[in-house]
Amino acid sequence: MTIKEVISKIENRIQIAQAEDFDNVGLLCGLPERNVSGILVCHDALENVVDEAILKNCNLIVCFHPIIFSGLKSLTGKNYVEKAVLKALENKIAIYAVHTAWDNDYFGVNAGICNHLGLKNLNILQPKKNNLKQLTVFVPKDHTENVKEALFSAGSGKIGFYDECSFTAEGKMTFRPIEGSDPYSGKLFVRENGEEDMISVIFESFKQNQIVSAMKNAHPYEEVAHQIYSLDNENQYAGLGMYGEFETEMDEVEFLKFIKEKFDLNIIKHSDFTGKKIKRVGVLGGSGASGIKSALGKKCDAYLTGDLKYHDYFSAESKMLLCDIGHYESEQWVSQQLFEILSQIFSTFAVLKSNEKTNPVNYFL
């Protein structure tokens, strides 16, 4: 199986197109047509991880953070990024990153945190906006099911935990073939009347090209009458962060002790105590100051994230316990999640989890 074929299977499970616009995800280096000897899963594709891939005969590294992020203009080995990428290229090792595509996945980074904490009634904290569209297409009745099947196969009609969702309505149509046409039915310059079905489906905007192509290939008409609308609906099943609830509330000190134990932390930086019991908790793995306002809006009693700055702590407005548990610490289960997913997808070659130690932060206690 080639790297390109492996990536295709990965992206059937993790929609890489749902990554944030600023992010650098996908295949970062390596030849797509090269055959895969083994996959090494890691958090950060640093030089020591590339060494491990060489040792274990893995020529594809699937990582969470992209080692190439921005500003790379040359490859001379002058810093840790260039050293890792150069070594990968010299040893014919490809590097593929998922990052915010997995952050935005309903079952991704933040679901892992919530599940580890035992939170229930999970919801996306910051649902993705303006990424849903609606397609309406008009089809002769004897081709309705064929076109539906093509639309579903291309990825449309998925709403939350339901797929193959559509709406069909019957209607009357007219058309008149003119010079240059090659009509499916009817005669030149004669207005035709008939019956058609109107099919409507919803889809994520990044799937538009494949869905329109599938629709046209399955449709019998020379000219396919269809419309595509951008929706204002939020996608409740994709976005950054997540929030949920404990079955039993706890006081703030008890909560902090619980978090310290669950995340195996040395320290937790937090805002002033509010005096409230902790029941609803918001989480956002990595750098999550952007989610503070959303967590307040969802009436969270506490919010867990990393990389908070001095002034961020004032944003809690004394209404919510704001906790900085560390960037890596909040994402520490990601490589295990990815390893389990890839192990399920691929059985014909080795999928290994790295023995990496990539967290650069240490504590003197």
Summary of the structure (lengths in Angstrom):
residues: 365
radius of gyration: 25.0
end to end distance: 48.8
largest distance: 87.5
contacts: 1163
relative contact order: 0.16
helix: 32%
strand: 31%
